[in-house]
Amino acid sequence: MRLDKFICKSTELTRNEAKKLLKLGDVKVNGEVAKNPAMQVHENNTIMVDNKPLTARSSRYFMLHKVADTICSNVDEIYPSVLHFIDVDKAFDLHIAGRLDADTTGLVLITDDGRWSHNVISPKKHCQKVYRVWLRDDIVTGNFNALVERFKAGIQLQGESSLTRPAIIEYVGDNEVLLTITEGKYHQVKRMFAAVGNKVIGLHREQIGHIKLDDLPAGEWRVLTGDEVSAFV
């Protein structure tokens, strides 16, 4: 964890206030004055401000039902950040583990634990994400098995040198499917269907790993259970 983030997590200070303390030389790590806000520290380090030891508060873990026209960012842009929906102290010190496009709805995981979020988003972890996809063109049921095999084999995306990882596609309706993937390339779901001659007109994430959105209302959030958190440790 960055030193300035550790200070914020252990006090009521903002990131800018923490950086000012560091610049003044008021912070020590293992007995040595530390001024670099990006310095990496760990729980077993002794970190002191004005000769008083700091103890970081426990990490926080949330799930949110993202609505359309919001962004998975810590900064508002054309659309507002989803962090406005999380009514907790220092919500903008949190980060999103696995982003969604502005027009995509559904499950978002939010935390201040960088190692935990890495386990969610790292391609090496093979974490499954399940999306409900609505398509412009109806799926011809007679050719659906061929589409299943093509997604299972991997799709060649424009601009990519290798195929996507095997994906699972399940028929729901004439223009509706469930898609399970284990990676998160830029606009991946939309690009996969574009590569097979169709267009995504609606996209909703229902599940990440073992965590399901279930009946959480749109725009609402809740704290993850211990079992849900442990699934990504």
Phi and psi in degrees as GROMACS dihedral restraints (atoms count N, CA, C in turn):
[ dihedral_restraints ]
;  ai    aj    ak    al  type     phi  dphi    fc
    3     4     5     6     1   -63.1    20    10
    4     5     6     7     1   146.5    20    10
    6     7     8     9     1   -61.8    20    10
    7     8     9    10     1   -43.5    20    10
    9    10    11    12     1   -64.6    20    10
   10    11    12    13     1   -34.2    20    10
   12    13    14    15     1   -68.6    20    10
   13    14    15    16     1   -39.2    20    10
   15    16    17    18     1   -61.3    20    10
   16    17    18    19     1   -41.8    20    10
   18    19    20    21     1   -62.5    20    10
   19    20    21    22     1   -44.8    20    10
   21    22    23    24     1   -62.6    20    10
   22    23    24    25     1   -37.1    20    10
   24    25    26    27     1   -73.3    20    10
   25    26    27    28     1   -16.4    20    10
   27    28    29    30     1  -106.3    20    10
   28    29    30    31     1    -7.9    20    10
   30    31    32    33     1  -139.7    20    10
   31    32    33    34     1  -174.9    20    10
   33    34    35    36     1   -95.7    20    10
   34    35    36    37     1     9.6    20    10
   36    37    38    39     1   -74.4    20    10
   37    38    39    40     1   149.0    20    10
   39    40    41    42     1   -81.9    20    10
   40    41    42    43     1   169.3    20    10
   42    43    44    45     1   -60.8    20    10
   43    44    45    46     1   -41.1    20    10
   45    46    47    48     1   -65.3    20    10
   46    47    48    49     1   -39.3    20    10
   48    49    50    51     1   -66.1    20    10
   49    50    51    52     1   -37.7    20    10
   51    52    53    54     1   -64.0    20    10
   52    53    54    55     1   -41.1    20    10
   54    55    56    57     1   -65.0    20    10
   55    56    57    58     1   -35.5    20    10
   57    58    59    60     1   -64.5    20    10
   58    59    60    61     1   -41.2    20    10
   60    61    62    63     1   -60.0    20    10
   61    62    63    64     1   -43.9    20    10
   63    64    65    66     1   -62.2    20    10
   64    65    66    67     1   -43.6    20    10
   66    67    68    69     1   -62.0    20    10
   67    68    69    70     1   -34.2    20    10
   69    70    71    72     1   -77.3    20    10
   70    71    72    73     1    -9.7    20    10
   72    73    74    75     1    80.7    20    10
   73    74    75    76     1    23.8    20    10
   75    76    77    78     1   -91.8    20    10
   76    77    78    79     1     5.3    20    10
   78    79    80    81     1  -117.9    20    10
   79    80    81    82     1   135.0    20    10
   81    82    83    84     1  -123.5    20    10
   82    83    84    85     1   140.1    20    10
   84    85    86    87     1  -119.8    20    10
   85    86    87    88     1   117.0    20    10
   87    88    89    90     1    52.7    20    10
   88    89    90    91     1    41.4    20    10
   90    91    92    93     1    86.0    20    10
   91    92    93    94     1    -6.2    20    10
   93    94    95    96     1  -109.4    20    10
   94    95    96    97     1   138.2    20    10
   96    97    98    99     1   -62.5    20    10
   97    98    99   100     1   132.1    20    10
   99   100   101   102     1  -122.3    20    10
  100   101   102   103     1   129.6    20    10
  102   103   104   105     1  -120.6    20    10
  103   104   105   106     1    -8.3    20    10
  105   106   107   108     1   -88.5    20    10
  106   107   108   109     1   111.9    20    10
  108   109   110   111     1   -63.4    20    10
  109   110   111   112     1   -24.2    20    10
  111   112   113   114     1   -87.7    20    10
  112   113   114   115     1     0.0    20    10
  114   115   116   117     1   -57.3    20    10
  115   116   117   118     1   134.1    20    10
  117   118   119   120     1   -85.5    20    10
  118   119   120   121     1   128.1    20    10
  120   121   122   123     1  -127.2    20    10
  121   122   123   124     1   164.0    20    10
  123   124   125   126     1  -133.9    20    10
  124   125   126   127     1   169.8    20    10
  126   127   128   129     1   -61.2    20    10
  127   128   129   130     1   -28.0    20    10
  129   130   131   132     1   -86.0    20    10
  130   131   132   133     1    -1.1    20    10
  132   133   134   135     1   -78.1    20    10
  133   134   135   136     1   149.5    20    10
  135   136   137   138     1   -95.9    20    10
  136   137   138   139     1   112.9    20    10
  138   139   140   141     1  -117.7    20    10
  139   140   141   142     1   126.8    20    10
  141   142   143   144     1  -128.6    20    10
  142   143   144   145     1   141.4    20    10
  144   145   146   147     1  -121.7    20    10
  145   146   147   148     1   123.8    20    10
  147   148   149   150     1    52.7    20    10
  148   149   150   151     1    40.6    20    10
  150   151   152   153     1    64.9    20    10
  151   152   153   154     1    19.3    20    10
  153   154   155   156     1  -114.1    20    10
  154   155   156   157     1   127.2    20    10
  156   157   158   159     1   -68.5    20    10
  157   158   159   160     1   143.8    20    10
  159   160   161   162     1  -105.7    20    10
  160   161   162   163     1   145.2    20    10
  162   163   164   165     1  -128.0    20    10
  163   164   165   166     1   119.5    20    10
  165   166   167   168     1   -69.5    20    10
  166   167   168   169     1   140.3    20    10
  168   169   170   171     1   -67.6    20    10
  169   170   171   172     1   161.5    20    10
  171   172   173   174     1   -61.5    20    10
  172   173   174   175     1   149.2    20    10
  174   175   176   177     1   -66.0    20    10
  175   176   177   178     1   156.6    20    10
  177   178   179   180     1  -119.2    20    10
  178   179   180   181     1   144.6    20    10
  180   181   182   183     1  -139.3    20    10
  181   182   183   184     1   126.3    20    10
  183   184   185   186     1  -135.1    20    10
  184   185   186   187     1   158.6    20    10
  186   187   188   189     1  -122.7    20    10
  187   188   189   190     1   147.6    20    10
  189   190   191   192     1  -135.0    20    10
  190   191   192   193     1   141.1    20    10
  192   193   194   195     1   -92.1    20    10
  193   194   195   196     1    97.4    20    10
  195   196   197   198     1   -68.8    20    10
  196   197   198   199     1   137.5    20    10
  198   199   200   201     1   -99.9    20    10
  199   200   201   202     1   164.6    20    10
  201   202   203   204     1   -67.3    20    10
  202   203   204   205     1   160.3    20    10
  204   205   206   207     1    62.9    20    10
  205   206   207   208     1    36.6    20    10
  207   208   209   210     1  -133.2    20    10
  208   209   210   211     1   160.3    20    10
  210   211   212   213     1  -123.9    20    10
  211   212   213   214     1   149.5    20    10
  213   214   215   216     1   -90.6    20    10
  214   215   216   217     1    76.6    20    10
  216   217   218   219     1  -149.2    20    10
  217   218   219   220     1   158.5    20    10
  219   220   221   222     1   -87.8    20    10
  220   221   222   223     1     1.1    20    10
  222   223   224   225     1  -129.6    20    10
  223   224   225   226     1   132.8    20    10
  225   226   227   228     1   -69.1    20    10
  226   227   228   229     1   141.3    20    10
  228   229   230   231     1  -127.3    20    10
  229   230   231   232     1  -128.0    20    10
  231   232   233   234     1   -62.2    20    10
  232   233   234   235     1   -39.1    20    10
  234   235   236   237     1  -110.4    20    10
  235   236   237   238     1   157.2    20    10
  237   238   239   240     1   -76.0    20    10
  238   239   240   241     1   155.3    20    10
  240   241   242   243     1   -70.3    20    10
  241   242   243   244     1   146.0    20    10
  243   244   245   246     1   -65.3    20    10
  244   245   246   247     1   -18.2    20    10
  246   247   248   249     1   -67.0    20    10
  247   248   249   250     1   -17.0    20    10
  249   250   251   252     1   -64.0    20    10
  250   251   252   253     1   -23.1    20    10
  252   253   254   255     1   -80.5    20    10
  253   254   255   256     1   -18.4    20    10
  255   256   257   258     1   -90.1    20    10
  256   257   258   259     1   104.8    20    10
  258   259   260   261     1   -88.4    20    10
  259   260   261   262     1    71.5    20    10
  261   262   263   264     1  -136.5    20    10
  262   263   264   265     1   164.2    20    10
  264   265   266   267     1   -63.2    20    10
  265   266   267   268     1   136.2    20    10
  267   268   269   270     1    53.7    20    10
  268   269   270   271     1    46.9    20    10
  270   271   272   273     1   -58.9    20    10
  271   272   273   274     1   -32.9    20    10
  273   274   275   276     1   -82.2    20    10
  274   275   276   277     1     4.1    20    10
  276   277   278   279     1   -87.1    20    10
  277   278   279   280     1    -8.1    20    10
  279   280   281   282     1   -81.5    20    10
  280   281   282   283     1   168.9    20    10
  282   283   284   285     1  -140.4    20    10
  283   284   285   286     1   163.0    20    10
  285   286   287   288     1   -95.6    20    10
  286   287   288   289     1   128.7    20    10
  288   289   290   291     1   -97.4    20    10
  289   290   291   292     1    88.0    20    10
  291   292   293   294     1   100.1    20    10
  292   293   294   295     1    95.4    20    10
  294   295   296   297     1   -83.5    20    10
  295   296   297   298     1   158.1    20    10
  297   298   299   300     1  -122.7    20    10
  298   299   300   301     1   151.6    20    10
  300   301   302   303     1   -65.4    20    10
  301   302   303   304     1   162.3    20    10
  303   304   305   306     1   -58.2    20    10
  304   305   306   307     1   -36.5    20    10
  306   307   308   309     1   -89.9    20    10
  307   308   309   310     1     0.7    20    10
  309   310   311   312     1   -96.5    20    10
  310   311   312   313     1   139.1    20    10
  312   313   314   315     1  -109.9    20    10
  313   314   315   316     1   172.1    20    10
  315   316   317   318     1   116.1    20    10
  316   317   318   319     1  -155.8    20    10
  318   319   320   321     1   -72.5    20    10
  319   320   321   322     1   127.7    20    10
  321   322   323   324     1  -129.7    20    10
  322   323   324   325     1   135.4    20    10
  324   325   326   327     1  -103.5    20    10
  325   326   327   328     1   136.9    20    10
  327   328   329   330     1  -133.8    20    10
  328   329   330   331     1   135.9    20    10
  330   331   332   333     1  -157.6    20    10
  331   332   333   334     1   175.0    20    10
  333   334   335   336     1  -121.8    20    10
  334   335   336   337     1    18.2    20    10
  336   337   338   339     1  -105.5    20    10
  337   338   339   340     1   101.1    20    10
  339   340   341   342     1   -64.6    20    10
  340   341   342   343     1   -38.1    20    10
  342   343   344   345     1   -67.0    20    10
  343   344   345   346     1   -36.8    20    10
  345   346   347   348     1   -66.8    20    10
  346   347   348   349     1   -46.6    20    10
  348   349   350   351     1   -65.5    20    10
  349   350   351   352     1   -30.1    20    10
  351   352   353   354     1   -61.2    20    10
  352   353   354   355     1   -38.2    20    10
  354   355   356   357     1   -68.0    20    10
  355   356   357   358     1   -23.4    20    10
  357   358   359   360     1   -78.0    20    10
  358   359   360   361     1   -44.3    20    10
  360   361   362   363     1  -100.5    20    10
  361   362   363   364     1   -16.7    20    10
  363   364   365   366     1   -65.8    20    10
  364   365   366   367     1   127.5    20    10
  366   367   368   369     1   -58.1    20    10
  367   368   369   370     1   -27.1    20    10
  369   370   371   372     1   -67.5    20    10
  370   371   372   373     1   -19.6    20    10
  372   373   374   375     1   -86.4    20    10
  373   374   375   376     1   -12.3    20    10
  375   376   377   378     1    54.8    20    10
  376   377   378   379     1    38.8    20    10
  378   379   380   381     1   -72.6    20    10
  379   380   381   382     1   126.0    20    10
  381   382   383   384     1   -79.4    20    10
  382   383   384   385     1   135.5    20    10
  384   385   386   387     1  -121.7    20    10
  385   386   387   388     1   130.6    20    10
  387   388   389   390     1  -109.3    20    10
  388   389   390   391     1   126.2    20    10
  390   391   392   393     1  -119.2    20    10
  391   392   393   394     1   140.2    20    10
  393   394   395   396     1   -94.3    20    10
  394   395   396   397     1   125.9    20    10
  396   397   398   399     1  -121.7    20    10
  397   398   399   400     1   129.1    20    10
  399   400   401   402     1  -107.3    20    10
  400   401   402   403     1   133.5    20    10
  402   403   404   405     1  -115.4    20    10
  403   404   405   406     1   153.4    20    10
  405   406   407   408     1   -65.1    20    10
  406   407   408   409     1   -45.4    20    10
  408   409   410   411     1  -104.4    20    10
  409   410   411   412     1   138.3    20    10
  411   412   413   414     1   -61.5    20    10
  412   413   414   415     1   146.5    20    10
  414   415   416   417     1   -85.5    20    10
  415   416   417   418     1   126.5    20    10
  417   418   419   420     1   -77.3    20    10
  418   419   420   421     1   112.4    20    10
  420   421   422   423     1   -58.2    20    10
  421   422   423   424     1   -30.2    20    10
  423   424   425   426     1   -66.6    20    10
  424   425   426   427     1   -25.7    20    10
  426   427   428   429     1  -100.8    20    10
  427   428   429   430     1     5.9    20    10
  429   430   431   432     1   -66.5    20    10
  430   431   432   433     1   -37.1    20    10
  432   433   434   435     1   -61.0    20    10
  433   434   435   436     1   -36.0    20    10
  435   436   437   438     1   -65.9    20    10
  436   437   438   439     1   -38.1    20    10
  438   439   440   441     1   -66.2    20    10
  439   440   441   442     1   -40.4    20    10
  441   442   443   444     1   -57.1    20    10
  442   443   444   445     1   -46.7    20    10
  444   445   446   447     1   -66.6    20    10
  445   446   447   448     1   -36.2    20    10
  447   448   449   450     1   -66.8    20    10
  448   449   450   451     1   -42.3    20    10
  450   451   452   453     1   -68.1    20    10
  451   452   453   454     1   -35.6    20    10
  453   454   455   456     1   -65.3    20    10
  454   455   456   457     1   -34.8    20    10
  456   457   458   459     1   -78.2    20    10
  457   458   459   460     1   -20.5    20    10
  459   460   461   462     1   107.5    20    10
  460   461   462   463     1   142.4    20    10
  462   463   464   465     1  -108.1    20    10
  463   464   465   466     1   137.3    20    10
  465   466   467   468     1   -85.0    20    10
  466   467   468   469     1   109.4    20    10
  468   469   470   471     1   -86.5    20    10
  469   470   471   472     1   146.3    20    10
  471   472   473   474     1   -60.8    20    10
  472   473   474   475     1   130.9    20    10
  474   475   476   477     1    85.9    20    10
  475   476   477   478     1    -1.8    20    10
  477   478   479   480     1  -105.2    20    10
  478   479   480   481     1   147.0    20    10
  480   481   482   483     1   -88.6    20    10
  481   482   483   484     1   -16.3    20    10
  483   484   485   486     1  -132.6    20    10
  484   485   486   487     1   163.3    20    10
  486   487   488   489     1   -70.6    20    10
  487   488   489   490     1   157.7    20    10
  489   490   491   492     1   -67.4    20    10
  490   491   492   493     1   162.7    20    10
  492   493   494   495     1   -68.3    20    10
  493   494   495   496     1   158.0    20    10
  495   496   497   498     1   -53.2    20    10
  496   497   498   499     1   135.6    20    10
  498   499   500   501     1  -125.2    20    10
  499   500   501   502     1   153.8    20    10
  501   502   503   504     1  -110.1    20    10
  502   503   504   505     1   124.6    20    10
  504   505   506   507     1  -117.6    20    10
  505   506   507   508     1   133.0    20    10
  507   508   509   510     1  -125.0    20    10
  508   509   510   511     1   135.5    20    10
  510   511   512   513     1   -75.1    20    10
  511   512   513   514     1   131.3    20    10
  513   514   515   516     1  -116.1    20    10
  514   515   516   517     1   -47.1    20    10
  516   517   518   519     1  -155.9    20    10
  517   518   519   520     1  -177.3    20    10
  519   520   521   522     1   -57.6    20    10
  520   521   522   523     1   -35.4    20    10
  522   523   524   525     1  -128.6    20    10
  523   524   525   526     1    30.9    20    10
  525   526   527   528     1  -138.7    20    10
  526   527   528   529     1   130.7    20    10
  528   529   530   531     1  -138.3    20    10
  529   530   531   532     1   163.7    20    10
  531   532   533   534     1  -105.1    20    10
  532   533   534   535     1   134.6    20    10
  534   535   536   537     1  -125.5    20    10
  535   536   537   538     1   128.8    20    10
  537   538   539   540     1  -113.7    20    10
  538   539   540   541     1   123.2    20    10
  540   541   542   543     1  -127.7    20    10
  541   542   543   544     1   163.3    20    10
  543   544   545   546     1  -123.9    20    10
  544   545   546   547     1    21.7    20    10
  546   547   548   549     1  -144.9    20    10
  547   548   549   550     1   177.9    20    10
  549   550   551   552     1  -144.8    20    10
  550   551   552   553     1    61.2    20    10
  552   553   554   555     1   -67.3    20    10
  553   554   555   556     1   162.1    20    10
  555   556   557   558     1   -56.6    20    10
  556   557   558   559     1   121.7    20    10
  558   559   560   561     1    51.0    20    10
  559   560   561   562     1    36.7    20    10
  561   562   563   564     1   -58.5    20    10
  562   563   564   565     1   -49.8    20    10
  564   565   566   567     1   -61.1    20    10
  565   566   567   568     1   -45.4    20    10
  567   568   569   570     1   -62.4    20    10
  568   569   570   571     1   -39.9    20    10
  570   571   572   573     1   -71.3    20    10
  571   572   573   574     1   -33.2    20    10
  573   574   575   576     1   -63.8    20    10
  574   575   576   577     1   -44.9    20    10
  576   577   578   579     1   -73.6    20    10
  577   578   579   580     1   -31.6    20    10
  579   580   581   582     1   -61.6    20    10
  580   581   582   583     1   -36.3    20    10
  582   583   584   585     1   -68.1    20    10
  583   584   585   586     1   -20.6    20    10
  585   586   587   588     1  -106.9    20    10
  586   587   588   589     1    16.8    20    10
  588   589   590   591     1    85.0    20    10
  589   590   591   592     1    21.2    20    10
  591   592   593   594     1  -125.6    20    10
  592   593   594   595     1   175.9    20    10
  594   595   596   597     1  -135.8    20    10
  595   596   597   598     1   132.9    20    10
  597   598   599   600     1   -78.0    20    10
  598   599   600   601     1   125.1    20    10
  600   601   602   603     1  -111.5    20    10
  601   602   603   604     1    -6.5    20    10
  603   604   605   606     1  -159.8    20    10
  604   605   606   607     1   138.9    20    10
  606   607   608   609     1  -144.2    20    10
  607   608   609   610     1   132.1    20    10
  609   610   611   612     1  -143.7    20    10
  610   611   612   613     1   122.9    20    10
  612   613   614   615     1   -89.5    20    10
  613   614   615   616     1   125.7    20    10
  615   616   617   618     1  -103.2    20    10
  616   617   618   619     1   -23.8    20    10
  618   619   620   621     1  -155.0    20    10
  619   620   621   622     1   143.4    20    10
  621   622   623   624     1  -130.2    20    10
  622   623   624   625     1   116.8    20    10
  624   625   626   627     1    58.6    20    10
  625   626   627   628     1  -127.0    20    10
  627   628   629   630     1   -93.3    20    10
  628   629   630   631     1    -0.5    20    10
  630   631   632   633     1   -90.1    20    10
  631   632   633   634     1   122.0    20    10
  633   634   635   636     1  -110.7    20    10
  634   635   636   637     1   145.6    20    10
  636   637   638   639     1   -68.1    20    10
  637   638   639   640     1   -38.3    20    10
  639   640   641   642     1    51.6    20    10
  640   641   642   643     1  -129.3    20    10
  642   643   644   645     1  -101.4    20    10
  643   644   645   646     1    20.1    20    10
  645   646   647   648     1   -63.6    20    10
  646   647   648   649     1   122.2    20    10
  648   649   650   651     1   -64.3    20    10
  649   650   651   652     1   154.0    20    10
  651   652   653   654     1   -57.8    20    10
  652   653   654   655     1   132.7    20    10
  654   655   656   657     1    84.9    20    10
  655   656   657   658     1    -4.6    20    10
  657   658   659   660     1   -97.7    20    10
  658   659   660   661     1   162.9    20    10
  660   661   662   663     1  -141.3    20    10
  661   662   663   664     1   164.4    20    10
  663   664   665   666     1  -154.4    20    10
  664   665   666   667     1   162.7    20    10
  666   667   668   669     1   -75.4    20    10
  667   668   669   670     1   138.7    20    10
  669   670   671   672     1   -71.1    20    10
  670   671   672   673     1   147.4    20    10
  672   673   674   675     1   -75.0    20    10
  673   674   675   676     1   165.1    20    10
  675   676   677   678     1   -59.1    20    10
  676   677   678   679     1   -40.8    20    10
  678   679   680   681     1   -64.8    20    10
  679   680   681   682     1   -38.6    20    10
  681   682   683   684     1   -65.2    20    10
  682   683   684   685     1   -42.0    20    10
  684   685   686   687     1   -64.1    20    10
  685   686   687   688     1   -45.6    20    10
  687   688   689   690     1   -62.8    20    10
  688   689   690   691     1   -24.2    20    10
  690   691   692   693     1   -63.0    20    10
  691   692   693   694     1   -20.7    20    10
  693   694   695   696     1  -114.0    20    10
  694   695   696   697     1    12.9    20    10
